[in-house]
């Protein structure tokens, strides 16, 4: 992680906040190593040694937990984004320690005095000036406290504050999940327990659409029941329908759509200008505009300009958007596409900035690439035409690089399988892009998911005869939910 960022965060933290961070990191670093930590810089050094700062969500969660939301922009995020990310993935910060820290925030001076008095088994000398976090640490040393040993703490708190004891009981009952707590918080003075069976939930009679905008039915919240999973944990049926199975597509604009349209290759010695590419750009602009994407086209980019463009879009704030699309129209070679300077850019270099984009985590990132992936021709009925007849040309150049790796929630629609050429009509556009736009316009209004649409694109393109040769597109995906793209 950028040392300047860590320095800036260190400058903003107080001594008590550093102590809180040390407590939250205890499971990762251990007591002995934490004894030498005097400030946040020392803590960050220890965390870096354990590679815990490679994922910025870990540090973001730490700052989020102690309520230092004002420091999150230093990491390129904010309170809303971190909250959303933590609902869909783990940061590595212990939920048990976060619960204990939240208790410490609610402890009054009187509560603390009573707790120290009731803990007879702890050394009184150490408790004299101890904070509540210090008391908890001493309890852990004496093996009176642990993630699976919360009875003693609950018992002591029950004699000081029923509300605090209730929070421990709630954590014990809902360990591993916060879903029920989010849907129906208990009234003050009562404790929440999770039965290992179907549980009716009594909530205000409000439309599902108020909490799940993609829901179009009329089921009221009072009719929801809770199913339990294999561990007896509650799972909402509506969440299973809306949250687990489908990506939400409710924001407007739905997302950014970047189109890189490379036509002019006159500066290279062996590549022709890509006639027909403007037809593809126009078709993509139309179809993604109808899907409520904010479309922006960039024309004739060098290899460095292409990298700069994707970095620019990866640094945008996508927190109020549900998806991202990038369409690349260019010459290509195996595992890469070419800038108008003829230099290759690995497809991985184009996708990775978005894999690291915080505000796109858990959201679909779609890449559609019209470019050859090699110099071979697939045998079929058609033959390569290229510049001989001026109708179909290949977007190809030679190369030999590894397959394109992709991370979670990506779909990369390649115009052709690796090692082979793709074809583009000099006036009508490329086979792949034109069929893609056609099937998106036909399938999206019918609520067909993107993978079903891509399968139809595969079938349509592979059925075409291209001068005695064939073309076979290849979608590669790590989507974790079904994706239904809206279209008016």
C-alpha positions in Angstrom: 0.0 0.0 0.0 1.1 3.6 -0.7 3.2 4.7 2.2 2.0 8.3 1.8 -1.6 7.1 2.4 -0.5 5.2 5.6 1.4 8.2 6.8 -1.7 10.5 6.3 -3.9 8.0 8.2 -1.3 7.7 11.0 -1.3 11.5 11.4 -5.1 11.5 11.8 -5.4 8.8 14.5 -5.4 9.4 18.3 -3.7 7.2 20.9 -7.0 5.6 22.0 -7.9 4.9 18.3 -4.5 3.2 17.8 -5.2 1.0 20.9 -8.6 0.1 19.4 -6.9 -0.9 16.1 -4.4 -3.0 18.0 -7.2 -4.8 19.8 -9.0 -5.5 16.5 -5.8 -6.9 14.9 -4.9 -9.1 17.9 -5.9 -12.4 16.2 -3.7 -11.6 13.2 -0.6 -10.3 15.0 -0.6 -11.8 18.4 0.0 -10.1 21.8 3.8 -10.2 21.7 4.2 -8.4 18.4 1.6 -5.8 19.4 3.5 -5.0 22.6 6.1 -3.2 20.5 3.5 -1.2 18.6 3.6 2.4 19.8 1.7 4.2 17.0 -0.2 3.5 13.8 3.0 3.4 11.7 4.3 0.5 13.8 0.9 -1.2 13.4 0.9 -0.8 9.7 4.4 -2.1 9.4 3.4 -5.3 11.3 0.3 -5.7 9.2 2.3 -5.2 6.0 4.7 -8.0 7.1 1.7 -10.3 7.3 0.5 -9.1 3.9 -2.7 -7.9 5.5 -2.7 -4.6 3.7 -2.6 -6.1 0.2 -6.4 -5.9 0.3 -7.3 -2.4 1.2 -10.7 -3.6 2.5 -8.9 -4.8 5.7 -7.7 -1.4 6.6 -10.9 0.2 5.4 -12.9 -2.1 7.7 -10.6 -1.2 10.7 -11.2 2.5 10.1 -14.9 1.9 9.5 -15.3 -0.1 12.7 -13.7 2.7 14.9 -15.8 5.3 13.2 -13.1 7.2 11.4 -15.1 7.6 8.3 -13.3 10.8 7.5 -10.1 8.9 6.8 -11.7 6.5 4.3 -11.3 8.9 1.3 -7.5 8.5 1.7 -8.0 4.9 0.6 -10.3 6.0 -2.3 -13.5 4.9 -0.6 -16.2 6.1 1.8 -18.5 5.0 4.5 -21.3 3.9 2.1 -19.0 1.9 -0.1 -17.3 0.0 2.8 -20.7 -0.8 4.3 -21.9 -2.2 1.0 -18.7 -4.2 0.5 -18.9 -5.7 4.0 -22.3 -7.0 3.2 -21.0 -9.2 0.4 -17.5 -10.2 1.4 -15.3 -10.6 4.5 -12.5 -8.2 5.2 -10.6 -10.5 7.5 -11.3 -8.4 10.6 -12.8 -10.6 13.3 -16.6 -10.2 13.8 -16.0 -11.2 17.4 -13.5 -8.5 18.0 -15.7 -5.9 16.3 -18.5 -6.9 18.6 -16.3 -6.5 21.6 -15.1 -3.1 20.4 -18.7 -1.9 19.9 -19.4 -3.0 23.5 -16.4 -0.8 24.6 -18.0 2.2 22.8 -21.2 1.8 24.9 -19.5 1.2 28.3 -20.0 4.0 30.8 -17.5 4.8 33.5 -19.9 3.4 36.0 -20.4 0.2 34.0 -16.6 -0.2 33.8 -16.1 0.3 37.6 -18.8 -2.4 38.3 -17.3 -4.8 35.7 -13.8 -4.5 37.3 -15.4 -5.1 40.8 -17.3 -8.2 39.6 -14.2 -9.8 37.9 -12.7 -11.2 41.0 -10.4 -13.6 39.2 -8.5 -10.8 37.4 -5.4 -9.1 39.0 -6.7 -5.9 40.6 -3.4 -4.1 40.1 -3.8 -4.5 36.3 -7.4 -3.3 36.4 -6.8 -0.1 38.3 -6.3 2.1 35.2 -7.4 -0.4 32.6 -9.8 0.5 29.8 -12.6 -1.9 28.9 -10.5 -3.2 26.0 -7.7 -3.9 28.5 -10.1 -5.8 30.7 -11.2 -7.9 27.7 -7.6 -8.6 26.9 -6.9 -9.7 30.5 -10.0 -12.0 30.4 -8.7 -13.6 27.2 -5.3 -14.2 28.8 -7.1 -15.9 31.7 -9.1 -17.9 29.2 -12.3 -16.4 30.6 -13.2 -15.0 27.2 -13.1 -16.1 23.6 -15.3 -16.3 20.5 -16.7 -19.6 21.9 -16.4 -18.5 25.5 -18.8 -15.6 26.0 -20.8 -16.8 29.0 -18.7 -15.2 31.6 -18.7 -11.8 29.9 -22.5 -12.0 29.4 -23.0 -12.9 33.0 -20.9 -10.0 34.3 -22.6 -7.5 31.9 -26.0 -8.7 32.9 -25.4 -7.4 36.4 -24.3 -4.0 35.1 -26.3 -3.5 31.9 -29.0 -5.7 30.5 -28.6 -3.9 27.2 -24.9 -4.7 26.9 -25.6 -8.3 28.0 -28.2 -8.6 25.3 -25.7 -7.6 22.6 -23.5 -10.5 23.6 -26.4 -12.8 23.6 -27.4 -11.6 20.1 -23.9 -12.1 18.8 -23.8 -15.7 20.2 -27.2 -16.5 18.6 -26.4 -14.9 15.2 -22.7 -15.7 14.9 -21.8 -15.9 11.2 -24.7 -13.9 10.1 -26.3 -10.5 10.6 -29.2 -10.9 8.2 -31.9 -11.3 10.8 -30.6 -8.4 12.8 -30.7 -6.2 9.8 -34.2 -7.1 8.8 -35.8 -6.9 12.3 -34.0 -5.3 15.2 -35.3 -6.2 18.7 -37.0 -3.7 20.8 -35.0 -2.2 23.6 -34.8 -4.4 26.6 -35.4 -7.6 24.6 -32.8 -10.0 23.3 -32.8 -11.6 19.8 -32.4 -15.3 19.4 -32.4 -17.3 16.2 -34.5 -20.5 16.2 -33.4 -23.4 14.0 -36.7 -23.5 12.1 -38.9 -21.3 9.9 -39.5 -18.0 11.8 -42.4 -15.7 10.9 -41.1 -12.1 10.9 -43.6 -9.3 11.9 -42.6 -6.1 10.2 -44.5 -3.0 8.9 -46.8 -3.9 6.0 -44.6 -2.3 3.3 -44.0 -3.2 -0.3 -41.1 -5.4 -1.1 -40.1 -2.9 -3.8 -39.3 -0.4 -1.0 -36.4 -2.6 0.1 -35.8 -4.6 -3.1 -36.4 -2.2 -6.0 -36.0 -5.0 -8.5 -39.0 -6.9 -7.0 -42.1 -6.4 -9.1 -44.6 -8.5 -7.1 -47.1 -7.4 -4.5 -46.0 -9.6 -1.6 -46.0 -7.6 1.7 -43.3 -7.7 4.3 -45.7 -9.1 6.8 -46.0 -12.2 4.6 -42.3 -13.0 4.5 -41.0 -16.0 6.4 -37.5 -17.0 7.2 -36.0 -20.3 6.0 -32.9 -21.7 7.7 -29.7 -22.9 6.1 -27.8 -26.1 6.9 -26.4 -24.4 10.0 -29.8 -23.2 11.2 -29.1 -19.6 10.2 -32.1 -17.6 8.8 -32.3 -16.9 5.1 -35.0 -14.7 3.7 -36.8 -16.1 0.7 -37.1 -12.7 -1.0 -33.3 -12.2 -0.5 -32.7 -15.6 -2.1 -34.8 -14.5 -5.1 -33.4 -10.9 -5.4 -30.1 -10.8 -3.6 -28.6 -14.2 -4.2 -29.7 -15.0 -7.7 -29.6 -11.7 -9.6 -27.5 -8.7 -9.8 -29.5 -5.6 -9.0 -29.9 -3.4 -12.0 -31.9 -0.4 -10.7 -29.6 2.6 -10.7 -29.9 5.3 -13.4 -27.6 5.7 -15.1 -27.0 2.0 -14.8 -23.2 2.4 -15.3 -20.5 3.7 -17.5 -19.9 2.2 -20.9 -16.5 3.0 -22.5 -16.1 2.2 -26.2 -12.5 2.3 -27.5 -12.8 2.5 -31.3 -9.5 2.1 -33.1 -9.7 2.8 -36.9 -6.6 4.6 -38.1 -3.5 2.3 -38.3 -1.8 4.2 -41.0 1.2 4.8 -38.8 2.1 1.0 -38.8 3.7 -0.8 -41.6 1.6 -4.0 -41.7 -1.9 -3.1 -40.4 -4.8 -1.7 -42.4 -7.3 0.9 -41.3 -10.3 -0.9 -39.8 -13.1 0.0 -42.2 -16.5 -0.7 -40.8 -15.5 -0.2 -37.2 -17.6 3.0 -36.9 -20.7 0.9 -37.8 -19.9 -1.3 -34.7 -19.4 1.8 -32.5 -22.8 3.2 -33.6 -24.5 -0.1 -32.9 -22.9 -0.4 -29.4 -23.7 3.2 -28.6 -27.3 2.6 -29.4 -27.8 -0.6 -27.6 -26.1 0.4 -24.4 -27.7 3.8 -24.4 -31.1 2.0 -24.4 -29.9 0.1 -21.4 -29.4 3.3 -19.5 -25.6 3.3 -19.6 -23.7 6.5 -19.8 -21.8 5.8 -23.1 -18.5 7.5 -23.9 -16.5 6.6 -27.1 -12.7 7.2 -27.5 -11.3 7.0 -31.0 -7.9 6.0 -32.3 -6.0 5.4 -29.0 -2.3 4.3 -28.8 -1.5 1.5 -26.5 -0.6 3.9 -23.7 -3.8 5.9 -24.3 -5.8 2.7 -24.0 -4.2 2.0 -20.6 -4.8 5.6 -19.5 -8.5 5.4 -20.5 -9.2 2.3 -18.5 -7.3 3.7 -15.5 -9.4 6.8 -15.7 -12.7 4.9 -15.7 -11.5 2.5 -13.0 -10.9 5.5 -10.7 -14.4 6.9 -11.2 -16.9 6.6 -8.4 -19.3 3.7 -9.4 -21.0 3.6 -6.0 -24.3 4.8 -7.4 -24.1 2.5 -10.4 -24.8 -1.2 -10.8 -22.4 -2.3 -13.6 -19.6 -1.3 -16.0 -19.1 -2.1 -19.7 -16.1 -1.7 -21.9 -16.1 -2.4 -25.6 -12.8 -2.6 -27.5 -12.7 -2.4 -31.3 -9.2 -2.9 -32.7 -6.7 -5.2 -34.3 -5.5 -7.8 -31.9 -3.3 -10.8 -31.2 -3.4 -13.7 -28.8 -4.3 -12.4 -25.3 -4.0 -8.7 -26.3 -5.4 -5.9 -28.4 -3.4 -3.3 -30.3 -3.2 0.5 -30.0 -3.0 2.5 -33.2 0.7 2.6 -32.8 0.7 -1.2 -33.3 1.9 -2.0 -29.8 0.0 -4.7 -27.9 -1.9 -4.2 -24.6 -2.6 -7.3 -22.6 -6.3 -7.8 -22.1 -5.4 -8.5 -18.4 -4.0 -5.0 -18.2 -7.3 -3.7 -19.3 -9.4 -5.7 -16.9 -7.3 -5.6 -13.7 -7.8 -2.0 -12.8 -11.6 -2.8 -12.5 -10.9 -5.9 -10.4 -9.3 -3.5 -7.9 -12.0 -0.8 -8.2 -13.7 -0.6 -4.8 -16.9 0.8 -6.0 -17.4 -2.0 -8.6 -16.8 -4.9 -6.1 -19.6 -7.4 -6.4 -21.0 -5.7 -9.5 -20.8 -7.1 -13.1 -18.0 -5.8 -15.2 -18.5 -6.6 -18.9 -15.9 -6.5 -21.6 -16.7 -7.1 -25.3 -13.6 -7.3 -27.5 -13.7 -7.3 -31.3 -10.2 -8.2 -32.3 -8.4 -11.3 -33.6 -6.7 -13.6 -31.1 -4.2 -15.1 -33.5 -3.3 -15.7 -37.1 -5.1 -19.0 -37.8 -8.3 -19.4 -39.8 -11.0 -21.8 -38.7 -12.0 -24.1 -41.5 -15.4 -23.7 -42.9 -17.2 -22.6 -46.0 -15.7 -19.2 -46.3 -12.1 -18.1 -46.9 -10.2 -15.1 -45.6 -11.0 -12.2 -47.8 -9.2 -9.2 -46.3 -8.0 -6.5 -48.7 -8.4 -8.7 -51.8 -12.1 -8.1 -52.2 -12.6 -5.3 -49.7 -15.5 -7.0 -47.9 -14.3 -8.9 -44.9 -11.0 -8.2 -43.1 -9.3 -9.8 -40.2 -8.2 -7.9 -37.1 -5.1 -10.0 -36.5 -1.4 -9.9 -35.6 1.0 -12.6 -34.4 1.7 -13.2 -30.7 2.1 -15.9 -28.0 1.0 -14.9 -24.5 -0.8 -16.8 -21.8 -4.6 -17.1 -21.6 -6.5 -14.2 -20.1 -7.2 -14.6 -16.4 -10.2 -12.9 -15.0 -11.5 -12.4 -11.4 -14.9 -12.4 -9.8 -18.0 -10.8 -11.5 -16.4 -10.4 -14.9 -17.7 -11.4 -18.3 -15.3 -11.0 -21.2 -16.9 -11.6 -24.6 -14.2 -12.4 -27.1 -15.0 -12.1 -30.8 -13.1 -15.4 -31.4 -11.4 -18.2 -29.5 -7.6 -17.9 -29.0 -5.2 -18.3 -31.9 -7.8 -17.5 -34.5 -8.9 -14.5 -36.6 -12.1 -12.6 -36.4 -13.8 -11.0 -39.3 -15.2 -7.5 -39.9 -17.2 -6.3 -42.9 -15.8 -3.1 -44.4 -19.2 -1.4 -44.4 -21.5 -3.5 -42.2 -19.2 -3.9 -39.2 -17.9 -7.0 -37.5 -19.8 -10.3 -37.4 -19.4 -10.5 -33.6 -20.4 -7.0 -32.6 -23.4 -6.9 -34.9 -24.8 -10.2 -33.7 -24.1 -9.2 -30.1 -26.1 -6.0 -30.5 -28.9 -7.8 -32.4 -29.4 -10.4 -29.7 -29.1 -7.9 -26.8 -31.9 -5.9 -28.4 -34.0 -9.1 -28.8 -33.2 -10.8 -25.6 -33.0 -8.0 -22.9 -36.7 -6.9 -23.3 -37.6 -10.6 -22.8 -35.6 -10.8 -19.5 -33.1 -13.2 -21.0 -29.9 -13.4 -18.9 -26.6 -12.4 -20.5 -25.2 -15.9 -20.7 -28.2 -17.1 -22.6 -27.8 -14.1 -24.9 -24.1 -14.8 -25.4 -24.9 -18.5 -26.2 -27.2 -17.2 -29.0 -24.4 -14.9 -30.3 -22.1 -18.0 -30.4 -24.6 -19.9 -32.4 -25.3 -17.1 -34.8 -21.7 -16.2 -35.5 -20.5 -19.8 -35.8 -23.3 -20.5 -38.3 -22.1 -17.7 -40.7 -19.9 -18.6 -43.6 -17.0 -16.2 -44.0 -15.2 -16.8 -47.3 -14.8 -20.6 -46.7 -13.8 -20.0 -43.0 -15.6 -19.9 -39.7 -15.5 -17.7 -36.6 -16.3 -19.0 -33.1 -16.8 -16.4 -30.3 -15.8 -17.2 -26.8 -17.4 -15.7 -23.7 -15.3 -16.1 -20.5 -17.0 -15.3 -17.3 -16.8 -15.4 -13.5 -20.3 -13.9 -12.9 -21.6 -15.1 -9.5 -25.3 -14.2 -10.2 -27.7 -14.0 -13.1 -27.5 -10.8 -15.1 -30.6 -9.3 -16.6 -29.8 -6.1 -18.4 -32.8 -3.6 -18.7 -33.8 -2.2 -22.0 -36.7 0.2 -22.8 
